[in-house]
Amino acid sequence: MRLPFASAKLSLSALFFVTAPLLLQGCSEAPQQQQGQMHPAAVATMTMTPQDAPFTIELPATLSGSKEVEVRARVAGILESRNFEEGQRVEQGHSLFTIDLEPYQLAVDRAQAALDGANAALVQANRDVKRLAKLRAEKSVSQRDYDNASSAYDIAKTDLEAAKVALKQAQLNLEYAQVKAPVAGVMGREFVSEGTFVSGPDLLLTQMTQFDPIRIRFGLSEREQLQMRQDVQNGSLTLPEQGHWQTKIKLQDGSVYGKTGEVNFSDVRINPNTGTSEFQAIIPNPDFQLRPGQFVRIELSGAVRKNAIIVPQRAVLDNGTGKFVYVVSKNEQGMDVALPAPVTVGEWVKQPNNEQYQNFWLIKSGLKEGDNVIVDGMARIFFPGMPVNVGQSAANSNHAE
């Protein structure tokens, strides 16, 4: 009974050793057969062509009024009324305070009377000169009398001009007694109440802020400026003329403010604490939608990258060690396959006029003119060298994403 069992055991062992190599061979050939049977991935490509691309910078910024004005009286007197509400929007020339006008009106009347008297004295001196001139021609009066009359006439003319100046000064003081807004803006709080004696310019009455236009202040790092200068020198970048970058404002909710401005000032000094230099832009604010103290983001445009290679942002992948794109190439059998190409990217590039793509990466290195980059269908590529079927070509990179 034991001999047949042992014989059967031996037969099973022999069968295992015979069939095991066949099983292992079948397992090793399975992936190759699966790869050979895998259908090519349908993809869309874009041929790389150097082009001029817009160069933009996005930075945080702070808003401030274009003018911060201290309102002071130019003349002394009792403050009779305040003619604005705190926080009110006023136009240039609006009366803000009224100082007791009566003394200044009396001064105007007195100066007017003095002017009238000086004018009458001039008329009388003129008549005297004309009369004595005739008498002098007849030698009825002495030269001394004629000279005295001529001098009196000259003095009368000078007195008349002095009277005109005095009247103008009195009228100006009367106008100054109605303290007016020097600019259009929004009023702050009052510092002096009605009934207070105002001693003159040394006393601050209130403050106001001009909101239209509004000022944008931001810093640009020394490193970024150095890189831009280097790019300008090697011909890969052109900057706006005289540094007048076009400026857009992005609000906290992500919306874009409807009006644009431009940079009108850049400080040559570098702040040692921040490593940045200060820039300033002015932007219209007719509806007072923007307020001083707001934190916003700004987009500076107007510069151009020359002969740049750009690809749609979604075509650039990241494997954890760096960014890469898939490039269509031919394998040994002449089939189209997807091969990864490591790339170094720069800033984002926007092409808002393109319908298919709008956002791009600037490629600093890793691609060259003529490379056929896969821009759609990357999710169907399961391994490097996978066969692909280029079903369509995306728009040329000159007009894409």
C-alpha positions in Angstrom: 0.0 0.0 0.0 2.9 2.4 0.6 4.7 1.8 -2.7 1.9 3.2 -4.9 1.6 6.3 -2.6 5.3 7.0 -2.8 5.2 6.5 -6.5 2.4 9.0 -6.8 4.3 11.5 -4.7 7.3 11.2 -6.9 5.2 11.7 -10.0 3.6 14.9 -8.6 7.1 16.3 -7.7 8.3 15.6 -11.2 5.3 17.2 -12.7 5.9 20.4 -10.6 9.5 20.7 -11.7 8.5 20.3 -15.3 5.7 22.8 -15.3 7.2 25.5 -13.0 9.6 26.9 -15.7 6.6 27.1 -18.1 4.6 29.1 -15.5 7.4 31.5 -14.8 8.0 32.0 -18.5 4.4 32.8 -19.0 4.3 35.3 -16.1 7.4 37.2 -17.5 5.9 37.4 -20.9 2.5 38.7 -19.7 3.5 42.4 -19.3 5.2 42.4 -22.7 2.2 40.9 -24.3 0.0 43.4 -22.5 2.2 46.3 -23.6 2.2 45.1 -27.1 -1.6 44.8 -27.1 -2.2 48.3 -25.4 -3.8 50.8 -27.7 -1.9 54.0 -28.3 -3.1 56.9 -26.2 -5.0 59.6 -28.0 -3.3 63.0 -27.4 -3.1 66.5 -28.8 0.2 68.3 -29.3 1.6 71.7 -29.8 4.7 72.5 -31.8 7.1 74.8 -30.0 7.8 78.0 -31.8 9.8 81.0 -30.3 7.6 84.0 -30.0 7.2 87.4 -28.2 5.2 86.8 -25.0 3.8 89.3 -22.5 5.8 89.6 -19.2 3.7 90.5 -16.2 4.5 90.8 -12.5 2.0 90.3 -9.6 2.7 91.9 -6.3 1.0 92.9 -3.0 0.4 96.6 -2.6 -1.1 99.2 -0.3 -3.5 102.0 -1.4 -3.2 105.6 -0.1 -4.8 108.9 -1.0 -3.1 110.8 -3.7 -3.0 113.8 -1.3 -3.3 114.0 2.4 -4.2 117.6 3.2 -4.1 119.6 6.5 -6.7 122.3 6.5 -5.7 125.5 8.2 -7.0 129.0 8.3 -4.9 131.8 6.8 -6.4 134.5 8.8 -7.4 134.9 12.5 -10.8 135.3 14.0 -13.8 133.6 15.7 -14.9 130.4 14.0 -18.6 131.0 13.3 -19.6 127.8 11.4 -18.5 124.4 10.1 -19.8 123.8 6.6 -19.3 120.0 6.2 -20.1 116.7 7.8 -17.2 114.5 8.9 -16.6 111.8 6.3 -18.4 113.9 3.7 -17.2 114.0 0.1 -16.5 117.6 -1.0 -15.4 119.3 -4.2 -12.5 121.6 -4.6 -13.5 125.1 -3.5 -16.2 124.0 -1.1 -16.4 126.2 2.0 -15.4 124.1 5.0 -15.3 126.8 7.8 -16.5 130.4 8.1 -14.6 132.8 10.3 -16.3 136.0 11.4 -16.6 137.9 8.2 -17.6 141.3 9.4 -14.1 142.7 10.3 -12.8 141.6 6.9 -15.8 143.0 5.1 -15.1 146.3 6.8 -11.5 146.2 5.8 -12.6 145.7 2.2 -14.9 148.7 2.4 -12.1 150.8 3.9 -9.7 149.8 1.2 -12.3 150.6 -1.4 -12.7 154.0 0.0 -9.0 154.6 0.1 -8.8 153.5 -3.5 -11.5 156.0 -4.5 -9.7 158.8 -2.7 -6.4 157.9 -4.4 -8.1 157.9 -7.8 -9.6 161.3 -7.1 -6.2 162.6 -6.0 -4.7 161.4 -9.2 -7.3 163.1 -11.3 -6.7 166.4 -9.4 -2.9 166.0 -9.8 -3.3 165.4 -13.5 -5.4 168.6 -13.9 -2.8 170.6 -12.0 0.0 169.3 -14.3 -1.9 170.2 -17.5 -2.8 173.7 -16.2 0.7 174.5 -15.1 2.1 173.2 -18.4 0.2 175.9 -20.3 1.2 178.6 -17.8 4.8 177.4 -18.0 4.7 177.7 -21.7 3.6 181.3 -21.3 6.3 181.7 -18.6 3.6 182.7 -16.1 4.8 180.2 -13.4 8.2 179.1 -12.3 9.8 175.9 -13.3 9.8 174.9 -9.6 6.0 175.1 -9.4 5.6 173.0 -12.5 8.1 170.4 -11.2 6.3 170.2 -7.9 3.0 169.6 -9.7 4.6 166.8 -11.9 6.0 165.1 -8.7 2.6 165.3 -7.1 1.1 163.6 -10.1 3.7 160.8 -9.9 3.1 160.4 -6.2 -0.7 160.2 -6.8 -0.2 157.4 -9.4 1.9 155.5 -6.9 -0.7 156.0 -4.1 -3.4 154.7 -6.5 -1.4 151.5 -7.2 -0.8 151.1 -3.4 -4.6 151.5 -2.8 -5.3 148.8 -5.4 -3.0 146.4 -3.7 -4.5 147.2 -0.3 -8.0 146.5 -1.7 -6.9 143.2 -3.2 -5.3 142.2 0.1 -8.5 143.0 2.0 -10.6 141.0 -0.5 -8.2 138.1 -0.3 -8.5 138.1 3.6 -12.2 138.1 3.2 -12.0 135.1 1.0 -9.6 133.4 3.3 -12.1 133.9 6.2 -14.2 131.3 4.2 -11.9 128.4 4.6 -12.2 126.3 1.4 -11.3 122.8 0.4 -7.9 123.0 -1.5 -8.7 119.7 -3.3 -11.6 117.4 -3.9 -11.8 114.6 -1.4 -13.3 113.2 1.8 -13.3 115.1 5.0 -11.8 113.9 8.3 -13.0 114.9 11.7 -12.9 118.4 13.0 -10.3 119.5 15.5 -11.8 122.9 16.3 -15.4 123.7 17.2 -17.6 126.8 16.4 -16.9 129.7 18.7 -13.2 129.0 19.0 -10.7 131.8 18.3 -8.6 130.7 15.4 -5.2 132.3 15.6 -4.1 131.5 12.0 -2.2 128.9 10.1 -0.6 127.5 13.3 -3.9 125.9 14.3 -5.0 122.7 12.5 -8.8 122.7 11.7 -9.3 119.4 10.0 -7.7 117.0 7.5 -9.0 115.7 4.2 -7.9 113.0 1.8 -8.0 113.1 -2.0 -9.3 109.8 -3.3 -9.3 110.4 -7.0 -6.9 109.5 -8.3 -5.6 107.0 -5.7 -2.0 106.1 -5.1 -0.7 102.5 -5.1 2.6 101.8 -3.3 4.5 98.6 -3.6 8.0 97.2 -3.3 10.0 95.3 -6.0 12.8 93.1 -4.7 16.4 93.8 -5.6 16.8 90.2 -6.9 13.9 90.6 -9.4 15.2 93.9 -10.6 18.7 92.5 -11.1 17.2 89.6 -13.1 15.2 91.9 -15.3 18.2 94.1 -16.0 20.2 91.0 -17.0 17.4 89.8 -19.3 17.3 93.3 -20.9 21.0 93.2 -21.5 20.9 89.8 -23.2 18.0 90.8 -25.3 15.4 88.4 -23.9 13.3 91.1 -22.3 12.1 94.6 -23.2 10.7 96.9 -20.4 8.0 99.6 -20.7 9.4 103.0 -21.8 10.7 105.1 -18.9 9.4 102.4 -16.5 5.7 103.3 -17.0 4.2 99.8 -16.3 0.5 99.5 -16.9 -1.2 98.7 -13.6 -4.3 96.6 -12.7 -5.7 96.1 -9.2 -7.0 92.8 -7.9 -9.3 93.2 -4.9 -9.5 90.8 -1.9 -12.5 88.9 -3.5 -10.5 88.2 -6.6 -12.3 90.6 -8.8 -10.3 93.1 -11.0 -10.9 96.8 -10.5 -12.4 98.3 -13.7 -9.8 101.1 -14.3 -6.1 100.9 -15.0 -3.2 103.3 -14.2 0.5 103.3 -14.6 3.7 103.5 -12.6 4.9 107.1 -12.3 7.7 106.8 -9.7 10.4 104.3 -8.8 12.9 104.9 -6.0 16.5 104.3 -6.8 17.3 103.4 -3.2 17.0 99.9 -1.8 15.4 99.6 1.7 18.0 97.7 3.7 15.3 96.2 6.0 13.2 94.7 3.2 15.6 94.4 0.2 13.1 96.2 -2.0 12.8 99.6 -3.6 9.5 101.5 -3.5 7.4 102.0 -6.6 4.2 104.1 -7.0 1.4 104.0 -9.5 -1.6 106.3 -9.9 -5.0 105.0 -10.9 -8.4 106.8 -11.4 -10.9 106.4 -8.6 -13.9 108.5 -9.5 -16.5 106.5 -7.6 -14.3 106.2 -4.4 -14.5 102.4 -4.6 -10.9 102.2 -3.5 -10.0 103.5 -0.1 -6.7 104.4 1.5 -5.2 101.6 3.6 -6.6 98.8 1.5 -4.4 95.8 0.8 -4.6 94.6 -2.8 -2.6 92.8 -5.4 -1.5 94.6 -8.5 -0.5 93.3 -11.9 2.2 95.1 -13.8 2.2 94.7 -17.6 3.8 96.3 -20.6 7.1 94.3 -20.8 7.7 91.6 -23.5 9.7 88.4 -23.5 11.5 88.1 -26.8 11.8 84.7 -28.6 10.2 82.8 -25.7 9.1 79.2 -25.6 5.8 78.8 -23.8 3.6 75.8 -23.2 0.1 75.5 -21.7 0.2 75.2 -17.9 -1.7 72.0 -17.8 0.9 70.3 -20.1 3.6 70.8 -17.4 3.6 68.0 -14.9 5.5 67.4 -11.6 6.9 64.1 -10.5 8.1 65.3 -7.1 11.7 65.8 -8.2 11.0 68.5 -10.9 8.7 69.6 -13.7 8.5 67.9 -17.0 6.4 67.6 -20.2 5.8 64.8 -22.6 7.3 65.1 -26.0 6.2 63.0 -29.0 9.2 61.1 -30.5 9.7 58.1 -32.7 10.9 54.7 -31.2 13.0 52.1 -32.9 9.9 50.7 -34.7 9.0 54.1 -36.0 6.0 54.5 -33.7 5.0 57.8 -32.0 5.7 57.5 -28.3 5.6 59.9 -25.3 8.9 60.6 -23.7 9.3 62.8 -20.6 11.4 66.0 -21.0 12.5 67.7 -17.8 12.0 71.5 -18.0 12.9 74.6 -16.1 10.0 77.0 -15.9 9.9 80.8 -15.4 6.9 83.0 -14.8 3.3 82.5 -15.9 2.3 84.0 -19.2 -1.3 85.0 -20.0 -2.7 85.0 -23.5 -6.3 86.2 -22.9 -7.2 86.5 -26.6 -6.9 82.7 -27.2 -10.1 80.7 -27.0 -8.5 77.3 -26.2 -5.8 78.2 -23.8 -5.0 81.2 -21.7 -2.4 80.3 -19.1 1.1 79.3 -20.0 4.5 78.5 -18.4 7.5 80.2 -19.7 10.1 77.5 -20.4 13.6 78.6 -19.6 15.3 75.3 -20.6 14.4 71.8 -21.7 12.6 72.5 -24.9 13.6 73.9 -28.3 12.0 75.0 -31.4 10.2 72.2 -33.3 9.6 70.0 -30.2 6.1 68.4 -30.3 4.7 68.8 -26.8 1.6 66.9 -25.7 -0.9 69.3 -24.3 -4.0 67.1 -24.0 -4.3 63.5 -23.0 -1.5 63.2 -20.5 -3.7 61.2 -18.2 -3.8 58.4 -20.8 0.0 58.0 -20.7 0.7 55.3 -18.1 4.5 54.9 -18.6 7.4 56.7 -20.5 7.7 55.5 -24.0 4.0 54.6 -24.3 2.7 54.6 -27.9 0.5 57.6 -28.6 -1.9 58.6 -31.4 -1.6 62.3 -32.2 -5.2 62.9 -33.1 -5.0 66.7 -33.4 -2.6 69.5 -33.1 -3.4 72.3 -30.7 -3.0 75.9 -31.8 0.6 77.0 -32.3 2.2 78.2 -29.1 2.2 81.7 -30.5 -1.5 81.8 -29.9 -2.2 79.1 -27.3 -3.4 78.5 -23.8 
